[in-house]
Amino acid sequence: MKPGKIALLVAAASCTLSASANQPENYVHADSLDTVRTHHLLRLSAKKDNGVRFAVRPELMVGDSRYVRSRAATHLQRILSNQGMTYGGQFSLKHLQNAPGKPVVATYKQTLDNIDIAGQHITLLMNQSLELLATSGEALNLPKSSQGFQLSDVQVVGKALQDLKLDSQTLQPDGSQGAYRLVTVEGLSQPVRVKSVWYPLKKKLEPAYQLEVLYHDVQTRQLEGVKYTISAVDGTILLRKNLSNRIAHSYRTFADVAYPHIPFDSPAGSDLSPLPGNEFFDLSTTEQGVFVEPEIAQSLINLEAGPITNPSQHPWISDAASQSSHCYSLPVGQHGTCGNNVVAYVDLGADGYDVADGDVLVSTSQNGEFDYVFSADTSSTSTENQAAAVVNLFYTINWMHDWFYEAGFDEASGNAQISNYARGGLEGDPILAEAQDRTDVEDGIIQENNANMLTPSDGGKPRMQMYLWDGIISSTFSLSGVTGLTDPEHLNSSFGLESFDITGSLVQAEDAATGTRYDACETLTNAAALSGKIALVERGSCLFTEKAQKVKAAGAIGMVAYNNEDAGPIVMGG
């Protein structure tokens, strides 16, 4: 397309640019459609820009969506002029994103003779002032083949069925569906959809057909789908794509190894009942009974989806979901605990996922496996245990999603999914599952021993916050060499190591303060004496963590704090 030979057509529903061969050089023509009544809103003027490009300045009401469309069309016109289009073609507005306070995104598809050019799109990114910031894609500047659409819809459907080794004896055209024409095939539950396209091939645009064949596979006994692009000249298969996005992963989790792989109620299994007298309680110790944790191992379970009909149509993890904005820029080709239904991560800072806060979105360990082993003998905040917690959360919520889907809680009913696969409801709302959450820090309070769930209406992302729990603490503390005090009452701190076994000499910490010289709230005066010893500190006016930091810096191997008031022991918090 030579500079100046461009006609601009603006309508409320679409915006189309096309070559105009009958207008003089350096002329920009404006047309209107009476059916959408935009002619009275649009005034265009043209000027020669550096002798090459053209400026089209629409004068519409600011904020009017038609003004946004016309500005986008102006930017596109300049891009096409810069690219030196020579073969013409049309660019129709496919999608316009224009939310208040957000960048404006306009996506155009390229067509020729009102037929799509396969895979050709140009996307424009503009700011709220409608200034062009960036573009992606480019116009395809190729001539069309001299050969036309020679094969019929029935003939190319037969080629596809032959490729799939399916019976192709009885084929019949059967109306249309939008841009697609339908061909019924005896033995298939759904008609094959066919549409004409131009396919770039050998520096020309080859006439071709795109078609989708849905069929029941006799081996998998599931509905499968294949998308074909087939030459309309000689029936050559130009492109074949499996529409079944089948990505199975293995999850090491607390669940039954037998189908349907039901998640356990807890790491202790699903047979636990919190009543004295069952096999998990030892009544010989106290009157109420003490819980004795049974040994339940994690299982490595491989599956694509949970207990749901046609699991291949409901994958927990897909390439499309992994590369969406919901998955926080996972590297291309990498999968993590971010799928169509759930985004699960360790949330250690402010609410929501933020790498700067140390939040963790868990990736596969190897070979598509989420193989992280939980250990009750190490800190719950260790890297391995955090990963195991996130994987278990991701598995459990996905499994429950599929279980309730079968009961009727589907897309149209408002469930949580990134993509609703055109099945109704609002999409873009996966569950945000926050493991080991520490983010409710209002007034400096770190939440523990609890959980909560935020459930907005369909289209809003539900948020689950799972906090750390103290669990059952088993500890002993004994003294020797102290008359009358060999087994004092004690409680563990809420910080520091969760598992340890330390023996050492107890030394009183002293600081520079007067009156409260034993609480380790000021600079220590006997730091050297504490090295390699267990420091004894008095409860005082500063935080227990401050005391611990001071004695640790002096070389102490542990700390014991005693209550300076006439009361029992208290838990050492932050």
C-alpha positions in Angstrom: 0.0 0.0 0.0 1.6 3.3 -1.1 1.5 6.2 1.4 -1.7 8.0 1.1 -3.8 5.2 -0.4 -5.7 4.4 2.8 -9.4 4.7 3.5 -10.6 5.0 7.1 -13.9 3.5 8.2 -15.1 4.1 11.8 -18.1 2.5 13.3 -19.4 2.0 16.8 -19.0 -1.8 16.6 -15.8 -2.1 14.5 -13.0 -0.1 12.9 -11.7 -1.3 9.5 -8.7 0.0 7.5 -8.5 -0.9 3.8 -6.5 0.0 0.7 -8.1 2.5 -1.6 -6.9 2.3 -5.1 -9.1 5.0 -6.6 -8.1 8.0 -4.5 -5.4 10.5 -5.4 -1.9 10.4 -3.8 -1.8 11.7 -0.2 -5.5 11.5 0.4 -7.2 10.1 3.4 -10.9 9.2 3.0 -13.5 9.0 5.8 -16.6 6.9 5.4 -19.5 6.3 7.8 -22.1 3.7 8.3 -25.6 5.1 8.6 -26.7 1.8 10.3 -24.5 2.7 13.4 -25.0 6.5 12.9 -21.5 7.6 13.5 -21.1 10.0 10.6 -22.3 13.0 12.6 -19.7 12.4 15.4 -16.5 12.1 13.2 -14.5 14.7 11.4 -11.2 13.7 9.8 -8.5 15.9 8.3 -5.3 14.7 6.6 -1.9 16.2 6.1 1.3 15.1 4.5 3.8 14.2 7.2 7.5 14.4 6.0 6.3 13.5 2.5 5.7 9.9 3.6 3.3 9.3 6.5 -0.2 10.6 7.2 -1.9 12.0 10.3 -5.5 11.3 10.8 -6.9 13.5 13.5 -10.4 12.5 14.6 -12.3 15.1 16.6 -14.7 13.3 18.9 -15.9 13.7 22.5 -13.1 12.9 24.9 -13.9 9.7 26.8 -16.3 8.4 24.1 -15.4 4.8 23.1 -15.7 5.8 19.5 -13.0 8.4 20.0 -10.8 5.7 21.5 -11.4 3.5 18.5 -10.6 6.3 16.1 -7.4 7.2 17.9 -6.3 3.5 17.8 -7.1 3.5 14.1 -4.9 6.5 13.6 -2.0 4.8 15.3 -2.5 1.7 13.2 -2.7 3.7 10.0 0.8 5.2 10.8 2.2 1.8 11.6 1.0 0.4 8.3 2.4 3.3 6.4 5.7 2.8 8.0 5.8 -0.8 7.2 5.2 0.0 3.5 2.2 -2.1 2.8 1.9 -2.9 -0.9 -0.7 -5.7 -1.1 -3.5 -4.2 1.0 -5.8 -6.0 3.3 -8.1 -5.0 6.1 -7.6 -4.8 9.9 -10.7 -5.2 12.0 -10.9 -4.4 15.7 -11.1 -7.7 17.5 -10.8 -6.6 21.1 -10.7 -3.3 23.0 -9.7 -3.0 26.6 -10.5 0.4 28.0 -10.9 0.3 31.8 -10.7 3.5 33.9 -7.1 4.2 35.1 -5.7 1.3 33.1 -3.7 1.2 29.8 -5.8 1.0 26.7 -5.3 -2.1 24.6 -6.6 -2.5 21.1 -6.1 -5.7 19.1 -6.7 -5.9 15.4 -7.0 -9.0 13.2 -5.8 -8.9 9.6 -8.0 -10.1 6.8 -8.0 -10.2 3.0 -11.2 -10.3 1.0 -13.0 -10.6 4.3 -11.2 -13.8 5.1 -8.9 -14.0 8.1 -5.1 -14.4 7.6 -4.3 -17.2 10.0 -2.6 -16.1 13.2 -2.2 -12.4 12.2 -2.9 -9.8 14.8 -1.5 -6.4 15.7 -1.9 -5.2 19.3 -1.6 -1.5 20.4 -0.9 -0.4 23.9 -1.9 3.2 24.7 -1.9 5.3 27.9 -5.0 7.1 29.2 -4.2 10.1 27.0 -4.3 7.6 24.0 -0.6 8.1 23.2 0.9 5.0 21.6 3.3 3.2 24.1 4.1 -0.1 22.4 2.9 -2.5 19.7 3.2 -6.2 19.2 2.8 -8.2 15.9 3.1 -6.8 12.5 1.1 -6.7 9.3 1.7 -9.5 6.9 2.7 -8.0 3.5 2.3 -10.9 1.1 0.4 -11.4 -2.2 -2.3 -14.0 -2.3 -1.8 -17.1 -4.4 -3.3 -17.2 -7.9 -5.0 -20.4 -7.0 -8.4 -20.1 -5.3 -10.4 -22.2 -2.8 -10.6 -25.3 -5.0 -11.7 -28.0 -2.5 -15.0 -28.1 -0.8 -15.7 -28.2 3.0 -16.7 -31.9 2.7 -13.5 -32.8 0.9 -11.2 -31.2 3.6 -13.2 -32.7 6.4 -12.7 -36.0 4.7 -8.9 -35.4 4.7 -9.0 -34.7 8.5 -11.0 -37.8 9.2 -8.7 -39.9 7.1 -5.7 -38.5 9.1 -7.5 -39.5 12.4 -8.4 -42.9 10.9 -12.1 -42.2 11.4 -14.9 -43.2 9.1 -15.5 -40.5 6.5 -18.2 -42.1 4.3 -21.2 -40.0 5.3 -20.6 -36.2 5.3 -23.2 -33.5 4.9 -23.1 -29.7 5.0 -25.3 -28.5 7.8 -25.6 -24.7 8.0 -23.3 -22.3 9.8 -22.3 -21.1 13.3 -20.9 -17.6 13.3 -17.8 -17.5 11.0 -17.8 -21.3 10.7 -19.7 -23.6 8.4 -20.9 -26.9 9.7 -20.4 -30.4 8.3 -22.2 -33.3 10.0 -20.4 -36.6 10.1 -22.1 -39.9 10.8 -20.7 -41.3 14.1 -19.6 -38.0 15.5 -21.8 -36.4 18.2 -20.9 -32.9 17.1 -20.6 -31.4 13.6 -17.1 -30.4 12.3 -16.7 -26.6 12.2 -14.9 -25.2 9.0 -13.9 -21.7 8.0 -11.8 -20.3 5.2 -8.4 -18.6 6.0 -5.3 -17.4 4.2 -2.2 -19.3 5.3 1.3 -17.8 4.9 3.3 -20.3 2.7 6.3 -19.8 0.5 6.0 -16.0 0.5 2.4 -16.1 -0.6 -1.0 -16.5 1.1 -2.3 -20.0 0.5 -6.1 -20.5 0.5 -6.8 -22.9 3.3 -9.5 -24.2 5.7 -9.4 -24.3 9.5 -11.5 -27.0 11.0 -12.0 -28.6 14.4 -12.9 -32.3 14.8 -14.3 -33.4 18.1 -14.6 -37.2 18.6 -14.6 -39.9 21.2 -11.4 -41.8 21.4 -11.9 -45.6 21.7 -8.8 -46.0 23.8 -9.1 -43.1 26.3 -12.9 -43.2 26.2 -12.8 -39.4 26.4 -13.9 -36.6 24.1 -10.8 -35.5 22.1 -10.3 -32.6 19.8 -7.9 -31.8 16.9 -7.6 -28.5 15.0 -6.4 -28.6 11.4 -5.3 -26.1 8.8 -5.6 -27.8 5.4 -4.7 -26.4 2.0 -7.8 -25.6 -0.1 -5.8 -26.3 -3.2 -4.5 -29.9 -2.8 -5.6 -31.0 0.7 -2.2 -30.9 2.2 -2.3 -30.8 6.0 -0.5 -27.5 6.9 -1.0 -27.5 10.6 -2.3 -30.0 13.2 -2.9 -29.1 16.8 -4.3 -31.3 19.6 -7.0 -29.4 21.5 -6.8 -31.6 24.5 -4.3 -29.8 26.8 -3.2 -32.8 28.7 -0.5 -32.1 31.3 -0.4 -34.7 34.2 1.8 -34.1 37.2 2.7 -36.0 40.3 2.0 -34.6 43.8 3.5 -35.8 47.0 0.6 -35.3 49.4 -1.4 -36.7 52.2 -4.1 -38.5 50.2 -5.3 -42.0 49.4 -3.3 -43.8 46.8 -6.4 -45.5 45.5 -8.8 -43.7 43.1 -10.3 -41.2 43.6 -7.3 -40.2 45.7 -9.3 -38.5 48.4 -7.2 -36.1 50.5 -6.7 -37.1 54.2 -8.3 -35.0 56.9 -4.9 -34.3 58.3 -1.3 -35.7 58.2 -2.6 -38.2 60.8 -5.0 -39.7 58.3 -8.8 -39.6 58.0 -9.8 -42.1 60.8 -9.1 -39.6 63.6 -11.9 -38.8 66.0 -11.3 -36.3 68.8 -12.9 -38.5 71.4 -11.1 -40.3 74.3 -11.0 -44.0 74.0 -10.2 -44.6 70.3 -7.0 -46.1 69.0 -5.3 -42.7 68.7 -5.6 -41.8 72.4 -3.5 -43.2 75.3 -5.7 -43.2 78.4 -2.9 -44.5 80.6 -1.3 -41.0 80.9 -4.0 -38.7 82.0 -7.7 -38.8 82.6 -8.5 -36.9 79.4 -6.1 -38.9 77.2 -3.1 -37.7 75.2 -3.1 -37.8 71.4 -0.6 -40.2 69.9 0.1 -39.3 66.3 0.0 -42.3 64.0 2.6 -42.6 61.3 1.0 -41.7 57.9 3.3 -41.3 54.9 2.8 -39.0 52.0 1.9 -40.6 48.7 3.2 -39.5 45.2 0.0 -39.4 43.1 0.0 -38.8 39.4 -3.0 -37.3 37.8 -4.3 -34.6 35.4 -7.4 -33.7 37.3 -9.5 -35.0 40.2 -12.8 -36.9 40.3 -14.4 -35.2 37.4 -16.0 -36.3 34.1 -13.6 -35.8 31.1 -10.6 -34.8 33.2 -8.7 -33.8 30.1 -11.2 -31.0 29.7 -10.5 -29.7 33.2 -6.7 -29.8 33.7 -5.4 -28.5 37.0 -2.3 -27.1 35.3 -2.1 -25.9 31.7 0.4 -23.9 29.7 -2.2 -21.3 29.2 -2.8 -20.8 32.9 0.9 -21.0 33.8 1.7 -18.1 31.4 -1.2 -16.0 32.5 -0.8 -12.9 34.6 -2.3 -14.8 37.5 0.8 -17.0 37.8 3.1 -14.1 38.5 5.4 -14.5 35.5 6.5 -18.2 35.8 9.3 -18.8 33.3 8.1 -20.0 29.9 7.6 -23.8 29.9 7.8 -24.0 33.7 4.9 -25.2 35.8 4.2 -24.5 39.4 1.4 -24.4 42.0 -0.6 -22.1 39.8 -3.3 -23.6 37.7 -6.7 -22.9 36.3 -8.5 -23.3 39.7 -5.9 -22.4 42.3 -2.9 -20.2 42.8 -1.1 -21.5 46.0 1.9 -20.0 47.6 3.6 -19.2 50.9 2.6 -15.7 52.0 5.1 -14.3 54.4 4.7 -10.5 54.0 1.9 -8.1 53.0 -1.3 -9.7 51.8 -0.9 -11.2 48.3 2.0 -12.7 46.4 5.2 -10.6 46.4 8.6 -12.0 45.8 10.1 -9.1 47.7 8.4 -10.4 50.8 9.9 -13.8 50.4 6.7 -15.3 49.2 7.1 -18.7 47.5 5.2 -20.1 44.4 6.4 -23.7 44.3 7.7 -25.1 41.0 8.0 -28.7 40.0 11.0 -30.4 41.5 11.8 -32.7 38.6 10.1 -34.5 35.7 6.8 -32.8 36.2 6.7 -33.9 39.9 5.9 -31.8 43.0 7.9 -34.1 45.1 8.6 -32.4 48.4 8.7 -34.4 51.7 7.1 -33.0 54.8 9.1 -33.7 58.0 7.7 -33.2 61.5 11.2 -33.3 62.9 12.3 -30.1 61.2 11.1 -26.5 61.3 7.7 -25.9 59.6 9.3 -22.9 57.9 12.1 -24.9 56.3 12.2 -24.7 52.5 11.2 -28.3 52.1 8.3 -28.1 54.5 7.0 -24.9 53.1 7.0 -26.4 49.6 5.3 -29.6 50.9 2.6 -27.4 52.6 1.9 -25.4 49.4 1.7 -28.6 47.3 -0.7 -30.3 49.7 -2.9 -27.1 49.8 -2.8 -26.9 46.0 -3.8 -30.6 45.6 -6.6 -30.5 48.2 -8.3 -27.4 46.9 -8.1 -28.6 43.3 -9.5 -32.0 44.3 -12.4 -30.3 46.1 -13.0 -28.1 43.1 -13.5 -31.1 40.9 -15.6 -33.0 43.5 -18.0 -30.0 43.9 -18.0 -29.5 40.1 -19.5 -32.9 39.7 -22.2 -31.9 42.2 -23.2 -28.9 40.1 -20.8 -26.1 41.3 -19.6 -25.3 37.7 -18.7 -22.2 35.8 -22.2 -21.0 35.3 -22.8 -21.5 39.0 -20.0 -19.1 39.8 -17.0 -21.3 40.7 -13.4 -20.1 40.8 -11.4 -20.5 37.5 -8.9 -18.5 35.4 -10.6 -19.7 32.2 -14.3 -20.8 32.1 -13.8 -22.4 28.7 -16.9 -20.5 27.3 -19.1 -22.4 29.7 -20.7 -19.4 31.4 -20.1 -17.4 34.5 -17.3 -14.8 35.0 -13.7 -16.0 34.7 -10.3 -14.7 35.9 -11.1 -15.6 39.5 -8.9 -18.5 40.7 -8.7 -19.2 44.5 -5.7 -17.5 46.0 -4.5 -20.1 48.6 -1.9 -18.6 51.0 -0.1 -21.2 53.1 1.7 -20.4 56.3 0.2 -17.0 56.1 1.7 -14.3 58.4 0.2 -11.3 56.7 -2.5 -10.1 59.1 -0.1 -7.8 60.8 -2.4 -5.0 61.7 -1.4 -3.4 65.0 1.8 -5.6 64.9 -0.1 -8.8 65.6 1.1 -11.9 63.7 -1.8 -14.3 63.2 -1.4 -18.0 64.2 -3.6 -21.0 65.0 -6.4 -19.9 62.7 -7.6 -19.7 59.1 -10.1 -17.5 57.1 -11.7 -17.4 53.7 -12.7 -14.3 51.7 -15.5 -15.1 49.2 -16.4 -12.3 46.8 -19.1 -12.7 44.1 -18.3 -14.5 40.8 -15.5 -12.7 39.0 -13.7 -11.8 42.2 -10.8 -13.9 43.4 -11.5 -15.9 46.6 -8.7 -15.8 49.1 -7.8 -18.5 51.6 -5.4 -17.7 54.4 -4.0 -20.7 56.3 -1.9 -19.8 59.3 0.7 -21.8 61.2 -0.5 -23.8 64.2 1.5 -24.5 67.3 0.8 -28.2 67.2 1.6 -30.5 70.0 4.8 -29.5 71.8 6.7 -32.1 73.8 9.5 -30.7 75.9 11.5 -31.3 79.0 13.5 -28.9 81.2 15.6 -30.0 84.1 18.2 -28.4 86.4 20.9 -29.9 88.5 22.9 -28.4 91.3 20.0 -26.2 92.4 18.5 -27.2 95.7 14.7 -27.8 95.6 14.3 -26.9 91.9 15.0 -29.8 89.6 12.0 -29.9 87.3 10.5 -26.4 87.2 7.2 -25.6 85.3 8.0 -24.2 81.9 6.7 -23.2 78.5 8.4 -23.0 75.1 9.0 -19.8 73.2 7.0 -18.8 70.1 10.3 -18.1 68.2 13.6 -19.8 67.6 14.2 -23.5 66.8 11.3 -25.9 67.1 13.5 -28.9 67.7 16.6 -28.9 69.8 18.5 -30.7 72.6 20.9 -28.5 74.6 22.8 -29.1 77.7 25.0 -26.5 79.3 25.9 -24.3 82.2 23.4 -21.7 83.3 24.8 -18.2 83.7 22.9 -15.1 84.8 23.0 -12.3 82.2 23.8 -8.9 83.5 23.4 -5.5 81.8 24.4 -1.9 82.5 21.0 -0.8 83.8 20.4 -0.1 87.5 17.5 -1.8 89.2 16.8 -4.2 86.3 20.3 -5.4 85.6 19.3 -9.0 84.9 16.7 -8.5 82.1 19.2 -8.1 79.3 17.4 -5.1 78.0 20.5 -2.9 77.9 24.1 -3.5 76.9 25.4 -6.7 78.5 28.3 -6.3 81.0 29.2 -9.9 81.2 29.1 -10.9 77.6 32.3 -12.9 77.8 30.9 -15.1 80.6 27.9 -16.0 78.5 29.9 -17.5 75.6 29.2 -21.2 75.2 26.7 -21.1 78.1 22.9 -21.0 78.5 21.9 -17.4 79.4 19.5 -16.8 82.3 17.5 -13.6 81.9 14.7 -12.0 83.9 11.4 -11.0 82.4 11.5 -7.3 81.9 10.5 -4.3 79.9 11.9 -5.2 76.4 10.8 -7.8 73.9 12.0 -11.4 74.5 13.4 -11.4 70.9 15.6 -8.4 71.9 16.9 -10.3 74.9 17.6 -13.4 72.7 19.5 -11.3 70.1 21.7 -9.8 72.8 22.7 -13.1 74.4 23.1 -14.8 71.1 25.5 -12.0 70.0 27.5 -12.7 73.2 27.9 -16.3 72.1 25.2 -18.0 74.3 23.9 -21.3 73.1 20.5 -20.9 74.5 18.3 -18.7 76.8 16.1 -19.3 79.7 13.8 -16.5 80.9 12.2 -16.5 84.3 9.1 -14.7 85.5 9.9 -11.9 87.9 6.4 -11.7 89.1 4.6 -14.1 91.4 2.9 -16.1 88.7 3.4 -19.1 86.5 5.5 -19.1 83.3 4.4 -17.2 80.2 5.0 -17.9 76.5 7.9 -15.8 75.2 6.5 -14.0 72.2 8.1 -11.4 69.9 
